[in-house]
């Protein structure tokens, strides 16, 4: 297979995979908040600075509140911006390089092959950098930040009995880290976070903790302590969270994962575009 054909294939791969990404990207598709694009991160930075000067604030309290909010803002805004930037740039370079490569394959503009190689080299390098940065932001947000959906195991359990009326929280980390019991975007494709017929059907309703999704984190029983006391549920061996009646969570998690995987392939295709572009620039006669 000639270098020119491989150059064309890399460009087509970038174009096709990015078109798919445009339809499934979690930000571009609107499945997550587009307000991330204009989030006020400087305000959160100011709040963090104020907290550091507050003697009543502990290091852990600041770490999981003001600092966490600032880091989350920076990364989610970065994900938003890089999704648009990398996808649009990859679409453009994929189309241009594929079109020029196709012309050369039909023996048109053969005297332009050297310039085509230089264009491919530059576009491939820039495209790889932009797409790889997007992959990093996607991975960090997907595996770090919670969605407000409380964690539970595959059976819907969030706490197990230690003694009469006392239960140990499965996902407790430390008193200030109330983020530890929130499922991340990457975990939302699991069965316990989506609709499943007869899920918790045989569970005693008295052992299901009915909480308000719109309440503050402090209303959740495992928010501040590892062992919780619930005398009215003393007969329960385990405590469960309510079943979820839709598949929205799986959709958003799958979009993160699919965009991440496809973007990794786009990174490889960009490397190929840059490599074969360089070879064509050096030896244009090999097209």
N, C-alpha and C positions, 0 to 999 in steps of 0.2 A: 504493500500500500504506500503510495507516494506521500511525501511530506505535505503537499498541497491538499490532498484528500483528507489527511488527518487534521490539518488546520481547519478545513471546512466542517468536519465532523465535530470538532471541539466547539466551534462557534454555534453550530446547530444545537448541540447539547446545552450550552449556556442559554440559548434562546428558548428552547422548549421547556426546560426545567424551571426557568424563571417565570414563564407564562403560567405554569401550574402553580408556582408559589404565589403569584399575584391573586389567584383565586382562593387560596387557602391561608395565606399569612394571617396570623391572629390579629394584627393591627389593621392592615389594609382591608381585611374582610369585615371589620367592624365588630368582631366577636368580643373584643375587649375594648375598654374605654379609649377613645381617641383623644380624650382630654390629657393623656400622658404627653402629648406633643407640646402642650403649653402649660405644663405643671410648673408651679412657682418654686423651683429648687433654691434660689437665693433666700427666700423667706424661711425655708426649712433649715438652711445653713445658719441664718441669724438665730433661729430658735435653739439650735444646737450650741452656738456660742454663748447664748444667754444661760443655758442650762449648765454649761461648764463653770460658770461663775457663781452658780447658786450653791451655797454650802449645804443646803438640805438635800441636794441630789447626790445619790451614790453613783459610782462609776457604772455599775450594772444597770441602774435605772436609766442613765443617759444612753448607754449602749443599746438598749432594747426599745428606747422611745425616740428621743430627738435624733440621735445618730442613725438609728435604723431608718427613720422616716426620710432623712436626707439621702442616705445611700440608696434607698428604694426609689426615691424620686429621680436621682441621677441615672440609675440603671434602666428604669422604665422609660424615661425620656430618651435615653440612648437607644433602647430597643426600637422605640417608635421612629426616631429619626433615621436610624440605620436600615430599618426595614424598607422605608420609602427610598432612601438613597441607593442602597445596594441593588434592590430589585429593578429600579428604573435604569440605573447605569448598566446592569447586566443585560437588560432587554435591548438597550441601544447598541452596545458593543456586539452583542450576539447577532443582531440583525445586520449591522453594517459589515462585520467580518464575514458572516455567512454569505451575504450578497456579493461582496467583492470576491470571495473565494469561489463562488459559483461561476462568476464571470470568467475567472482564470481557468476553471476546469473546462469551459467551453472555448478555450484559447482566445479569449478576448482580453485586451489590455495587458498582454503578457509583459510589456515593458514596465508595468507598474508593480510587478511582483515584489521587488525590493522594498518599495514603499509600503506595500501591503504587509510584508513581514514586520516592518518597524511599527506599523499601526497595531498589529496583533500583539507584538511584544509589550508595547506600552499599555494597551487596553487590558491585556491579560494580567499584568502586574497590578495595575490599579484595581481591576475587578476582583482579584484574589484578596487584596488587602481589605477592601470594603466589605466583601462577602464574609471574610473570616472574622472581622470585627462584629458583624451581625450575628454570626454563629456564637461568639462569646457572650454577647448580650442576651441572646435567646436562651443559652444554656444556664446562665446565672439567674435570670428571672424565673425560668421554668423550674429550677430545682431549689430556689431559696425562698421565694415569697409566697405568702399564703393568700387565700382567696376569700376568707371568711367562713369557709366550710370546715367544720370541726373534724378532726381526725378520729377514725375508728378502724378496727381491724376488719378482716374479711367477713366476720360474722356480725359486724355492727357494734362490737364491744368497745367501750372507751375506759372502763374501770372494772377491776376485779376485787372480790371480797377478801379482806384480810382477817377480819373478826366481825362480830355482830354489829351491824350498822356502820362499819368502817370499810372504805374501799380505796384501793391503790390505783391512781391514774396511770394508764399505760404510756401516755405521751408527755408526761411531766418532764421538764428539763431542770429549771431552777426558778425561784420565785418571780423574778423580773421578766423572764422570757415567756410571755404569753403568746409568742409567735409559734412556739414549739407544738402547740396543739391545733394549729391550722394546717390543713392539707395544702401542699404546693400545687402549682399548675400541672407539674409533671405527674402528680399522683391522682389527678381527677379522673383518669380513664379506668380506674379500678371499679369493680362491681359495687362496692359499698357506697360509692359516691354517685351512683346512677340508678335509674329505675330497674328493678328486677322483680318479677312477679312473685308474690308470696314471701318476699324477704321479711324476716322477723315474724312470719305467720304464727309460729308455735311459741313465741316468746310472751311471757306474762306481761301484759300492758303496764303493770305496776313497776316493772323493771326497766321501762323505757323512759329516759329522761327527756321530758318535753321542754325544750328551751325556745326562746324567741330569737330567730335569726337576726333580728334587727336590734337586739339588746347590746349593751356594752360588753366588753370582754370580761369585766369583773362579775357579770351575772352567770358566767359559765363556771360550774363547780370546780373544775380543775385548773382554773386560771392562776391561782396563787399558791396552791399547796399540793403536795403529792398524795397525801392521805386525806380523804374527805369523809365527813361524818353525815350520814343520811339515815337517821333512825327509822323513818317511815318505810325504808326499803331494806330493812334488816333481813327479810326472808329471801332476798335476791342473792345469787352467787356472782352474778355479773350485772353490770349496768350497760344499757344499750342507748344509742342515739337513734332518732326516728329515721325510717327509710325515706329515700329521696324519690320523688315521683316523676322525674324527667331525665333526659340524657344530655342536657346542656353541658354538664361537666365533662363528659367524654368527648364531646365535640371540640371544646376549647383546648383540652389536653392534646388531642390528636392533631390539632392544627399546629400547636407548638412543636410537637415531635416531628411531624411530617416536614414542616418548613425547615427545621434544623437539619434533618437528613438530606433533603434535596439541596440545601445550601452547601452542605459538605461536598456533594457531587459537583455542584457548580464551582466550588473552589478548585477541585481537581481539574475540571474542564478549563478553568482560567489558567492553571499552571500549564496544561497542554497547549493552550492557545499562545501563551507567552513563549514556550519552548519551541514550538514549530514556527512561530513568527520569527524568532531569532535565527533559526536554521534557514528559513527562506530569505531573510535579510542578508545572510552571509553568502548563500548559494542560491540565488533566484532561479537559476537554470534548472534546479531539481524539482520545480513545482509539477 
